[in-house]
Amino acid sequence: MTSLPEVTLLALLVIAVKLYYPFDAIDRHPRSATDLGMMTVEWDRWCEAQREYNSRETANGHLERGNEIKVEEKDVFDLSGEQMDEYLDWFEKTWVDEERARNHPRGYPEQLLDMFPTGRQNPGPARPGTQEENQADDEALERKLRTMQEHLKVRKVISDRDAKKSRLPVNRIGSYYKRYRKVEDLSDTARHFHETAASLVAMKLTSLLVAVMQIEQKLLKLRKRDVEAQAAFEDTDESEKEDASDQTQDDSELSMDIDETSEDDTGMNKARGQNSPDIGNDSDSFYASEDSL
């Protein structure tokens, strides 16, 4: 399991989305109108809105933000000069640590590093970051969110009582959870979502799938442990009830035995009273009878 907190957080976010807003067409119903899965996402429309949002920078001649990690060798021939500079700026900021190379005991000699300097020779605005562009980004993001909110759908609520009355199986939120082990298992919408999520932390799609699968396995083990603990608790509770029932039955049988014994003792005493002399219940009477002998 990864030790990077941002990767772990992103993997948990992906799992939450798969639980509440899966990419399949199976109908699922919440138990009440306050459930988190009350709304459902129209993923086809989300893909269109996301493509429109990402293409706003490409239309202006810039490299899409967050997609630098997906640039491959063949893509270099299609990049403009400005896009190439943006990619190298991102690579330098993300992967190159010149100070570490200089200060490392077994690092490269300083003379060799000076022969290949990093950064732009004629530094200028590597990428427009003016207030107007930031405002344009905010407006594009707002349009995307507004579009998605307009296409949200409400799921039909079926309470447990209604489901019991209908006697028909009801798919609840989180049922039929799909686990993706490799990229080929992803549908088009699922792949687009996972690629967009992976770009947020500059990681490959396969790495994200591995991180998600590792956390899913850990959650599955925790769930299995909870189920086993609950089953053991129920078995213990049932055993205690059986023991209490057996104890009550034993006490009842013992009470019946005592009653029968008392009745037998009473009958024997009556028989003794008819065939034996009355010697009394106190010691004086006993000794008096003995003296009389």
N, C-alpha and C positions, 0 to 999 in steps of 0.2 A: 504494500500500500504506500502511496506517495506521501512524502513528508512536507510537500509544499502546501501551505494553507490555501492559496488561491485556487489550486487545482482541486483540492478536496472540497472547497466551497462550491466550485463550479460543478463538480460531479454530483453533489447533493442537490443542487438546483436542477440538473438534468433529470435526476430520479424523481424529484417532486413534480416536474412537468409531465413526465411519463405516467405518473400515478393519477394526476388530476386531469390532464389534457392529453390523452394518448393520441397517437397518429392513425389509429384505425377507425373504422366506421361502425364499431359495435355500440349499440345503445346502452347507456348506463344511467341509472336513476339515483338521485340523492334521497336521503330519508326525510330531509326537511329543507325549507327554503334558506336556512342559514348555513348549510354545508358549504365548505370551500369549493367543492366541485359543482356548484350550482350552474356555473356558466361553462360553455365549451367554446373552443377556438376553432375557427374555420381556417385550417392550415394552408389550404391552397391560396386563400386571399392573403394570408400572412407572408407566404413566399413572394407573392407579387409586390407587396408593400416593402418587403425587405430588399428586393432587387432594385426597386425604384430609389430607396434610400441610399443604397450602396453606389448606385450609378451616378449620383449627383456630383461626386468628385472626379470620376472618370470623364464625365462630360466636360469638365473644366480643365482637363489635361493633367490631373493629378492621379497618383496611385491610391487605390482604395485603402483607407485606414483600417488596420487590423488584418489586412490580407497580405501583408509583406511576407509572412511565414509561408504562404502558399506559392510564392514565386519559384519557378523551376528554371533549369538551364534553357529550355526551349522558349520560355517567355521573354528572355533577354532581348531577342531579336525584334520583339514587338513593342518594347518600351521606348518611349521618347527620352530625350536627354534629361528633361526635368524629372521624369519618373525614375530614371536610373539614379539620379542624384538623391532623390527621396528614398530609394531603396538602400543606397549605400549609407545615407544618414541613419536610417533605422538600424542597419546592421552594425554600424559603429556604436550606436547608443546601446544596443541590446547585447552584443557579444564581445566587443573589443574593450579591454581594460588595459590601457597603455601603461598606467602607473604600476599596475601589478607586474607587467612584463619587465619594466625597468628595475623594480625593487626586488624581484625574485632572485635568490642566489644563483640559480642555474638558468636564468632567463636569457633573452637575447642581448647581445652587446648593444650599448647605446649607439655606437656608430652605425650598426646595421639598422636600428630602428629609425635613425635620422634619414637613412636612404629611402625609407618608405613611410613618409609621414601620413598620418590620418587626418581626416577633415578636409574641407574644401580649401583650395588655394586662394580663391577669391570669395571669401565668405560674404554671403548676401542673405536675403530672406530665403532660407532653405525651403520654407513652405509658408504661404500666407497664413498669418494668424491674427489678422486684424479683427477689430470689433465687428465689422460688417460680415466677415466669414463666420465668426462664431455665432452671430445672430442668424445667419442663413442655416447653419447646422441645427440650431435650436428650432427654427421654424420647420425644417425638414423632419426632425424627430417628432415634433408636435403633430404634423400631418400624418405621419405613420401611425402614431398612437391613436389619433382620432379615427383613422380608417379602420383600425383593428377593433376599436370600441363599437363602431357602427355595425360590425359584422359578428359581434359576439352573439351566441345563441343560448337560450335558457333551456336547461334540461327539465323534463317532467318529473315532479316530485311524487314518489311512491313510498308512503310510510310503511313501517313494519306491519301495522295492523291491516292496511290495504293489501299488502303482499300476502299476508296470511289468509285473508278472505278470498283472494283470487286463486290461491293454490297454484300459482304459476311461478316459475323461477324468475327472479329479478336480478339483473346484473347491477351490482353496486359499484361505487366509485373505487377504483383501484383494482377491480377484477380483470382477469386476463392480461396481467402485466407482461409486457414483452421485453425480453432481454436480448440485446444485440451483442454477439461475440465477435463479429467481423464486419467490415465495411459493406460487404456484399449483402448482409442481412437487412440493411437499412432501406426503407422505401425512399422515394424522391423527397417527400416533405421531411421525413425524419433525417435524411442526410443533410438537407439544407439547414435544418435547425442545429444539428450537431456541428456542422462546419461553422456556422455563425457563432455558436457558443465557444468552440475551440479558438476562434480568432480573438476572443476577448482576452485570453491569457497567452496568446502567441504560441499555441501548441498544435501539433498535428492531430488530425482526426483519429488516427489509430491510437494515439496516446490517450486521447480523451475516452475512447471506448474501453481501453484497458483500465483506466482509473475508475470509470463508472462500474465496470464489472467487478472490480475488487471490492468496492464499497457495497455493491449488491450482495456479494457472497458473505460479507461480514454481517450485513443486516439480516440475511437469511439465517445465519447461525444464531444470532441473537433472538430472532423470532422463534426458531426451533427450540431454543433453550427455555424461552418463556412458556411455550406450549407444553413442554415436558414438565416444567415446574407446576403449571396449573393442573395438569393431569395428575401429578403426584399428590398435590394438595387435595384434589377431589377424591382420590383413592384413600388418602389418610382420613379425610372427613367421613367417608362412607364406612371405613373400617371402625372408626370410633363410634359411629351410630350403631353398627352391628354389635360391637362389644357392649355398648350401653343396653341394647335390647336383650342380649344374652344375660347380662347381669340382672336386669329386671326380671327375666324369666326364672333365673336361679333363685332370686330372692322370693319370688312367688311360690316356687316349689318348696323352698325351705320353710316358708310360713305354713304351707299346707302340711308338711311333715310334722311341724311343731304342734299344730292343731290336732292331728291324728294321735300323736304321742300323748298329749294332754288327755284326750278322750280315753286312751288305753289305761293311763295311770288312774283316772277316775274310776273306771270299771274295776280295776284290780283292788283299789282301796275299798270299794263297796263289798267286794267278795271277802276281803280280809276281815271286814267288820262283822260279817255274819259267822265266820268260823273261828275267830280268835277272841280272847278276853280283852276287854277294854282297859288298857293300861294307862290311858290318859296321855296328855301332851306335855305335862311338866315333869320335872325330875322327882319331885316329892311323891307323886303318884306312882312312878316307876319303882322307887325304893320301897314304897309301902307294899306294893305287890310282891316285891322280892322278899320282904320280911315275912309276909304272910305265908310264903312258901317254907 
